[in-house]
Amino acid sequence: MGTRSVATGKIGEALARNLLLPYFTIAEPVPDQGVDFVAEVEESQGDPFNFAVQVKLAQEFTVTTGTLFKWIDRIGIQPVVLVHVERPHSEAQRYRFRVLHDWMMENPEWERLRHQKEFTFALSEFKRIGTDDAHFRAAITREMDRVRGSSSSVWRAERRPSAPVAVSDLSRAFGLLSVIEPPAGVLSEIAEIKSLASEREQWTYLRNLWAEDDEGRRLALRDSPETAGWVGRILSTPPEVRRSLEVGEFLRFIRAMKLFDKGKQFRLPRYNWQEISCWRVFVQVFPGTIDLLESFIRRNIQQKPSGDLIAPLLLTSTLAKASEGVAGERARKLLDFPRQALDAMAVDTYPQYRILSNFYAARAEAGTQPDADRQMEFTKRHLRDGRDWDLQLMRDYYERDDAHSMAVVQQKLIKPKLRQLNTSDHEQWRYERLKRRGILIPFGA
């Protein structure tokens, strides 16, 4: 770096320090963390809260990708704020900022940058800090709430073994979201063989198996066949078309969260496995989505229940089973809310059946044996005149034929996920009905 660049950098840091002092106590990072400042927020209770701040006084905001990925790896424990300084002349300067977590959510394919030497942020995405600094203060508060896991933050992340992926891993996980949720047998195996009792221990172990390139750790899986099979599926190279689909669903998820935060209408996934399988992971990583799901379900029920209700019911079921915390408890209560309206709903047409069937399926996944019994009773009651709307649901959901449905049913019976354990009797019954139709795939294949 030339002398002029160093001098320019020092001027930018000095100007940014003056900007930041009303909000933070500024310190030099020790040891070097690849940032210009550590900005500390003093609070009346608890330990001080630290932000990492990077400053640029230049025409571009360029950093090495090595530095960028250092920031990303720590995003769960330390927010990063990028500050750009413009100096039209020696007596005036303008400031704008970008929160790294926001950039990650809006640009989810950051993993593709890993092999570049440098990366330049788009200054058009930075927000100005003027005399009205409300948005800057709000961003600081949002990031503090996110990292602390505050219940008020929609972006707080949870660590549940049913979704062993950190926010910093998301970009690597695209294309694999449909297999990243481990079968229940994997969770039982690591609890018994590896003596990992707590959910946090299980999450850390499973996440490191696939996200960290540790061959020695994988060799230790020789005594864990269920876990080894799961890791093998995750480490496979996904088709690019699947990766692109999952990136697109994540961007749709981000858009829905932003629109909801602004009090505007938002879209949820269709009744479609390719879309819902992605969102099942998103809601587990970001359980603050319970606010969005509750808003949608209550609004839909208060109007005339429609097919749009199905996806949020299934996602709420996923969250209810995955989380034992506040979000999980709220999800379980939310599945009770539509019961009175839907129990009274007539089932004269297939679209009506589809809503009710998925409601009972969602309650069965998240609930207990009586909920599973209620799902079976409902399905049996509507099998008549040679009509099997239950199997039609599978054709619609997976957009495939009965042979594919048989393969899915067998997978659920052989390697069920935690949320599928309570519906095993229903899947076994589906298997028998498909078999009677002549759909045969060797069991265990």
Buried (B, 14 or more C-beta within 10 A) or exposed (E): EEEEEEEBBEBBBEBBBEBBEEBBEBEEBEEEBBBBBBBBBEEEEEEEBBBBBBBBBBEEBEBEBEBBBBBBEBBBEBBBBBBBBBBEEEEEBEBBBBBBBBBBBEBBBBBEBBEEEEBEBEBEBBBBBEEEBEEBEEBBBBBBBBBEBBBEBBBBBBBBBBBBBBBBBBBBBBBBBBBBBBBBBBBEBBBEBBEBEEBEBBBBBBBEBBBEEEEEEBEBBEEBEBBBBBBEEBEEEBEEEBBBBBBBBBBBBBEBBBBBBEEEEBEBBBBBBBBBBBBBBBBBBBBBBBBBBBBBBEEBBEEEBEBBBBBBBBBBBBBBBBBEEEBBEBBBEBBEBBEEBBEEBEBEEBEBBBBBBBBBBBBBBBBEEEBBEBBBEBBEEBEEEEEBBBBBBBEBBBEBEBEBBBBBBBBBBEBBBBBBEBBEBBBEBBBEBBBEEEBEBEEEE
